[in-house]
């Protein structure tokens, strides 16, 4: 998957536990876990904004795009 979720890195940098973030943002710990592992198909902008607000970061600090081999083949 070309979109990589680095939420666990931001949690570690901010010294915030998943449970604390889930409570602050208003989502379940299991949904936060799915998001951290990248096993979700989407995330609401309001949820992403709440996470960024709480962690004092930008969406680009949490989400990254990595080109895959398929992406490179389509560009040729």
Number of C-alpha atoms within 10 A of each C-alpha: 9 12 12 14 20 18 23 17 13 17 16 11 10 13 10 14 11 19 14 11 19 17 11 12 18 13 13 14 15 12 13 19 17 13 18 19 14 17 12 12 7 8 9 8 10 10 13 16 16 16 21 19 13 14 19 12 14 13 16 11 15 20 15 13 11 11 11 11 9 9 11 9 8 7 6 5
